[in-house]
C-alpha cells in the first residue's frame, strides 16, 4: 500500500513537531513515573534499613549492658576472693598470735612466780623460749626448776646450775620448749 501525503510541507513539519512533542511529553511522563517509583522503592528500602538498624542497635545496647553486668560480677567475685584470702591470712596470723598469747599466759601464770623477767624471747621456728630475769631468792628459782622438770608442757630444759649459785639477788637465764 502506498501512502501519499498531500499535506503542504509546513503542515507536515508542524505535524512532525507535534508528534515529536507528544513523544517527548510521554517519554518525560514515563521517565517521571519511573523516577517516582524508584524514589518510593528506595524510601521504603531506607525505612526498612532504618528499622533493621534500630533493632541491631537495641541488641548491641542489651549485649553491652550484659557485658557490663558480667564484668561487674566478675570484678565483685575477684574482690570477694581477695577479701576471703585476706581474711584467711588474718585468721592464720590471729591463730598464731592467740597460740603465742596462750603460751605467754600459761608461762606467766604457772612458771614465773616471784621473779622479775627482763627478757622473754620466743623463737618461732624452733619453739625455744629463753627467759632472762632477776630473782630475790634461790627458792623462787628452785620452784621454777621443779615446775619445768615435772610439767609435761616443758621440754628440752636448759637450766644452768649457775642460776642457783647465789642464795639471794640472782640474775638468771634459762630456756625450754613449750608444748601446748
Residue pairs with C-beta under 8 A, 6 or more apart in sequence:
5 12
7 15
96 124
99 180
100 122
102 180
103 122
103 129
103 178
103 180
104 120
106 153
106 178
106 180
107 120
107 129
107 178
110 147
110 151
111 144
111 147
111 148
111 154
112 131
112 133
112 144
113 140
113 143
113 144
114 135
114 136
114 137
114 140
114 143
115 133
115 134
115 135
115 136
115 140
115 141
115 144
115 172
116 133
116 134
116 135
117 131
117 132
117 133
118 132
118 133
118 134
119 130
119 131
119 132
119 133
120 129
120 130
120 131
120 132
121 129
121 130
121 132
122 128
122 129
123 129
123 130
126 177
127 177
127 178
127 179
128 156
128 175
128 176
128 177
129 175
129 176
129 177
129 178
130 173
130 174
130 175
131 172
131 173
131 174
131 175
132 171
132 172
132 173
133 171
133 172
134 169
134 170
134 171
134 172
135 141
135 170
135 172
136 168
136 169
136 170
137 167
137 168
137 170
138 164
138 166
138 167
138 168
138 170
141 163
141 164
141 170
141 172
142 164
144 174
145 159
145 163
145 164
145 174
147 154
148 154
148 157
148 159
148 174
148 176
149 157
152 179
153 178
153 179
153 180
154 176
154 177
154 178
154 179
155 176
155 177
155 178
155 179
156 175
156 176
156 177
157 174
157 175
157 176
158 174
158 175
158 176
159 174
159 176
160 173
160 174
163 170
163 172
163 173
163 174
164 170
